[in-house]
Amino acid sequence: MSSSNSVSKAELIAAVSLAAGATAIGIMAYQTFFSKRKCSKPKVNLDLQKDNPKVVHAFDIEDLGDKAVYCRCWRSKKFPYCDGAHTKHNQETGDNVGPLIIKRKEA
C-alpha cells in the first residue's frame, strides 16, 4: 500500500509540465523586455563606407554610356557597380535580388 505522501505519475507529469511552461514564458518575457539583443532586421550593407551616415552615389546621365549595371545586394567588390556577387548571396540566403540595369532608349 502506498503512503499518502507519495506523488502519482500523473501529478509528477503535471508538475513538470507546469514548470517547463513557466520557464518558457519567463524566457520569452526576458527576451522581449530585458534582452539587449532585440529582434531587428539584418543589415544590408555589411562593410561599405560604414563611416558615412548614408551611402549615396549620383551619376550624370551623360556619363552612363549605353548601359550601366548597378549593385543592389551590397556584396559587389566593384560597388556601386554589379560584379555578379548577388548570385552567391541568393544561393546562400534564398533571396532573389538582382542588379539595377539602366540602358539608353534607342531612338
N, C-alpha and C positions, 0 to 999 in steps of 0.2 A: 504494500500500500504506500502511496506517495504522501509525503508530508504536505501540509497546507502552505508551506513557504516556497515550494518549487514552482518554477515557471514553465508553462506549457510551450511546445514548439510554436504554436500559433501566436502566443504572446511575445515570444522572442523575435519571431519574424516581423511582427507588427512594430516592435520597439526599434529594431534595426532599420526598418523601412522609414520610420518616422525620423530617426537620427540622420539617415542619409539625405532625406528630403530637406530637413532643416539645414544641414550642412550645404547642400546645393543652393538653397535660397540665400544663405549667408554669403557664399562666394559670389553669387551674381549681384547681390546688393553691394558688396565691397567693390567689385569691379565697376559697377555703374556709378557709385557716388564718391569713392575714395581713391581709386586707382588713377595714377598719372598717365597710364597707358590707355588713353581714350581710343575708341574705335574711330579712326579717321581714314579718309580715302588716301591711298598711297600716292606719293608724289610722282608726277610725270617726268619732270626734269630732275635727273639724278645728279648731274655734275657739271652742267654748262653754265658759266657765268653766275655762279652762286653768290658772288659778292654784289650783284645788281638786284634791286628790289623787283624789277620786271625785265625780262629779256624781250627786246623788240628789235626787229630788223625791217628796214624800209628800203625799197628799191625803186628807181625811176623806170617807168615803162620803156623808155628809150634804151635802157641798158640791158633789157632782158633778152634781146635777140629773138629768135623764132620760138624758142621753147625754154622753160625753166621748170625744174623739178625740186620742190622743197620738202624737207623732212617734217613730219608731223608726229613722229614717235619719240623724238628727243634722243635717239640712240645713235644717230649718224656721227661718224668720225669727221665728216666734212660739213657739219651743221653750219648754216641753215640749209645746206643742200642735201638732198637724199643720196645715200650711198647703198640703199637696199637693206639696211640694218633692221627694218621693220619685219622682214621675213623671219629672221631668227626670233625676234621679240614675239611675233604672232604665234610661232610654233611653241615657244616656251610658256606663253600665258593664255593661249586660246583667244587672244584679241584679234581684231580684224582691221587694224589701222594701216593706212597706205599713204603715199605721198600726195602733196598738192601739186598738180601739174598745170602750168599756165602756158598757153600757146597763143601765138598771134593768129587772129582770124584772117583767113585767106580772102583777099578782095575779089 
